[in-house]
Amino acid sequence: MSEEEGIRVNDKRRLDPDTFEVRQPSSDSADELITEMDAEAELIEGEVGGIEEKIGELTEDLQRVHAEYANYRKRVDRDREVNRQLAMGAVFAELLPVLDDLELAREHDELTGAFKTVGEKLETTLSKLGLVKFGAAQDPFDPNMHEALTSEEVEGVSEPTVIAIFQQGYRQGDRILRPARVSVAGT
């Protein structure tokens, strides 16, 4: 067995184990080391590029999910408010006959004492919750807000005008719960 064919051991330790001094790499081993480092750098750059691409994909997914959740939350809040308004409108509609009776009692001077206080508190509370009474004499007639039960020809009136209120109208925000029942004057 010749020297060249035998086992060859390369000691790549940076410190000499006998003298404990830093070894200077030979030019062949330096070239090998540079080649190995270049290969490792290319491998690492490839991995980093893949990782950055994955981070970009995950970031886009996260942004998309975040936007979907924000839209969902807005939709749920909007639906919750609509349902709240519809529920309040249903309660208001059930209380309209009570308010009509209070108005009749007021017109006949029967709204006195504790009954008057309770009636006023009820009307105040309902108005705070968004119930609005409308319909008054001399208002311009609006078929979206008024229900004409009678009409009369009156001179000097340029447009249809409410001349008498038979029953008050009520609305909640922009929603008409009940149109005002009126008598209309026209030309």
C-alpha positions as a printed NumPy array, in Angstrom:
array([[   0.   ,    0.   ,    0.   ],
       [   1.494,    3.3  ,   -1.018],
       [   1.263,    6.525,    0.882],
       [  -1.179,    7.976,   -1.603],
       [  -3.546,    5.055,   -1.412],
       [  -3.769,    5.012,    2.365],
       [  -6.136,    6.761,    4.651],
       [  -5.851,   10.471,    4.449],
       [  -6.901,   12.615,    7.415],
       [  -7.395,   16.347,    7.103],
       [  -7.26 ,   18.195,   10.365],
       [  -9.611,   21.151,    9.905],
       [  -9.369,   22.404,   13.436],
       [  -8.566,   26.098,   13.607],
       [  -6.472,   25.678,   16.746],
       [  -3.379,   23.504,   16.738],
       [  -3.922,   20.942,   19.534],
       [  -0.222,   20.914,   20.404],
       [   0.602,   24.641,   20.467],
       [  -2.908,   26.056,   20.917],
       [  -2.197,   28.655,   18.258],
       [  -4.495,   29.667,   15.443],
       [  -3.554,   27.822,   12.277],
       [  -3.281,   29.629,    8.975],
       [  -5.208,   27.762,    6.342],
       [  -3.27 ,   26.543,    3.352],
       [  -4.273,   27.976,    0.   ],
       [  -5.866,   24.671,   -1.085],
       [  -7.888,   24.366,    2.094],
       [  -8.761,   28.076,    1.912],
       [ -10.112,   27.586,   -1.606],
       [ -12.061,   24.54 ,   -0.455],
       [ -13.362,   26.481,    2.516],
       [ -14.447,   29.387,    0.287],
       [ -16.151,   26.974,   -2.101],
       [ -17.947,   25.273,    0.778],
       [ -18.966,   28.645,    2.243],
       [ -20.276,   29.822,   -1.146],
       [ -22.301,   26.623,   -1.498],
       [ -23.695,   27.033,    2.021],
       [ -24.471,   30.729,    1.354],
       [ -26.406,   29.808,   -1.808],
       [ -28.303,   27.147,    0.106],
       [ -29.121,   29.592,    2.89 ],
       [ -30.187,   32.294,    0.393],
       [ -32.514,   29.791,   -1.257],
       [ -34.006,   28.86 ,    2.094],
       [ -34.358,   32.535,    3.088],
       [ -36.102,   33.287,   -0.209],
       [ -38.535,   30.43 ,    0.421],
       [ -39.123,   31.595,    3.979],
       [ -39.733,   35.2  ,    2.87 ],
       [ -42.206,   33.973,    0.239],
       [ -44.032,   31.892,    2.867],
       [ -44.074,   34.869,    5.259],
       [ -45.571,   37.012,    2.476],
       [ -48.292,   34.421,    1.785],
       [ -49.127,   34.063,    5.467],
       [ -49.195,   37.84 ,    5.917],
       [ -51.646,   38.181,    3.012],
       [ -53.811,   35.404,    4.469],
       [ -53.786,   37.096,    7.867],
       [ -54.726,   40.469,    6.355],
       [ -57.55 ,   38.852,    4.386],
       [ -58.903,   37.059,    7.472],
       [ -58.628,   40.274,    9.498],
       [ -60.586,   42.222,    6.849],
       [ -63.233,   39.49 ,    6.658],
       [ -63.617,   39.528,   10.433],
       [ -63.884,   43.332,   10.518],
       [ -66.579,   43.21 ,    7.813],
       [ -68.389,   40.426,    9.685],
       [ -68.309,   42.436,   12.916],
       [ -69.683,   45.537,   11.161],
       [ -72.43 ,   43.482,    9.53 ],
       [ -73.381,   41.869,   12.85 ],
       [ -73.45 ,   45.267,   14.603],
       [ -75.576,   46.729,   11.784],
       [ -77.967,   43.729,   11.875],
       [ -78.175,   43.943,   15.654],
       [ -79.135,   47.642,   15.423],
       [ -81.745,   46.912,   12.721],
       [ -83.25 ,   44.143,   14.874],
       [ -83.286,   46.475,   17.882],
       [ -85.094,   49.154,   15.87 ],
       [ -87.612,   46.626,   14.545],
       [ -88.306,   45.319,   18.06 ],
       [ -88.782,   48.841,   19.4  ],
       [ -91.053,   49.644,   16.449],
       [ -93.195,   46.603,   17.283],
       [ -93.51 ,   47.756,   20.915],
       [ -94.324,   51.315,   19.792],
       [ -97.022,   49.989,   17.408],
       [ -98.656,   48.099,   20.278],
       [ -98.653,   51.242,   22.446],
       [-100.229,   53.537,   19.812],
       [-103.829,   52.806,   20.949],
       [-102.806,   53.745,   24.511],
       [-101.361,   57.034,   23.237],
       [-104.562,   57.664,   21.255],
       [-106.606,   57.159,   24.428],
       [-104.338,   59.585,   26.296],
       [-104.865,   62.18 ,   23.542],
       [-108.662,   61.717,   23.665],
       [-108.641,   62.062,   27.451],
       [-106.573,   65.261,   27.112],
       [-109.047,   66.695,   24.547],
       [-111.988,   66.021,   26.903],
       [-110.162,   67.372,   29.986],
       [-110.242,   63.953,   31.608],
       [-106.451,   63.725,   31.877],
       [-106.005,   64.914,   35.471],
       [-104.199,   63.983,   38.673],
       [-102.025,   60.902,   38.831],
       [-103.399,   59.699,   35.493],
       [-102.053,   62.88 ,   33.861],
       [ -98.601,   62.366,   35.408],
       [ -98.43 ,   58.74 ,   34.278],
       [ -99.567,   59.679,   30.765],
       [ -96.994,   62.462,   30.446],
       [ -94.212,   60.191,   31.729],
       [ -95.186,   57.53 ,   29.199],
       [ -95.167,   60.036,   26.324],
       [ -91.827,   61.506,   27.473],
       [ -90.209,   58.087,   27.786],
       [ -91.419,   56.98 ,   24.366],
       [ -90.161,   60.19 ,   22.767],
       [ -86.742,   59.652,   24.404],
       [ -86.682,   56.176,   22.865],
       [ -87.288,   57.628,   19.401],
       [ -91.063,   57.745,   18.925],
       [ -92.041,   60.987,   17.189],
       [ -95.587,   62.298,   16.886],
       [ -96.437,   64.215,   13.703],
       [ -99.38 ,   65.75 ,   11.937],
       [-100.692,   69.248,   12.576],
       [-103.185,   71.541,   10.921],
       [-101.721,   73.766,    8.182],
       [ -98.942,   71.255,    7.349],
       [ -98.534,   70.616,    3.621],
       [-100.164,   67.327,    2.693],
       [ -97.608,   64.547,    2.125],
       [ -99.128,   61.24 ,    0.977],
       [ -96.137,   59.394,    2.465],
       [ -96.934,   60.733,    5.948],
       [-100.662,   61.484,    5.822],
       [-103.72 ,   59.416,    5.076],
       [-106.441,   61.66 ,    3.664],
       [-109.836,   60.611,    4.983],
       [-111.722,   63.628,    3.634],
       [-110.999,   66.507,    1.303],
       [-112.582,   69.915,    0.837],
       [-112.336,   72.631,   -1.777],
       [-110.992,   75.779,   -0.117],
       [-110.223,   79.06 ,   -1.876],
       [-106.791,   80.632,   -1.416],
       [-104.938,   77.341,   -0.93 ],
       [-102.18 ,   76.851,   -3.5  ],
       [-101.245,   73.287,   -2.558],
       [-102.984,   70.463,   -0.7  ],
       [-102.89 ,   71.352,    2.999],
       [-103.936,   69.525,    6.156],
       [-106.883,   71.304,    7.786],
       [-107.877,   68.797,   10.499],
       [-106.229,   65.881,   12.3  ],
       [-108.418,   62.876,   13.069],
       [-105.603,   60.716,   14.415],
       [-101.943,   61.58 ,   15.066],
       [ -99.234,   59.906,   13.017],
       [ -96.157,   58.349,   14.563],
       [ -92.724,   57.551,   13.227],
       [ -89.544,   56.04 ,   14.55 ],
       [ -86.566,   57.669,   12.881],
       [ -87.368,   57.599,    9.153],
       [ -89.841,   54.728,    9.472],
       [ -93.543,   55.621,    9.551],
       [ -95.314,   53.46 ,   12.131],
       [ -98.698,   54.954,   11.389],
       [ -99.623,   57.768,    9.005],
       [-101.58 ,   60.726,   10.377],
       [-105.26 ,   60.51 ,    9.43 ],
       [-106.299,   63.921,    8.197],
       [-108.716,   66.109,    6.3  ],
       [-107.148,   67.881,    3.323],
       [-107.98 ,   71.217,    1.713],
       [-107.187,   71.768,   -1.954],
       [-108.214,   73.979,   -4.878]])
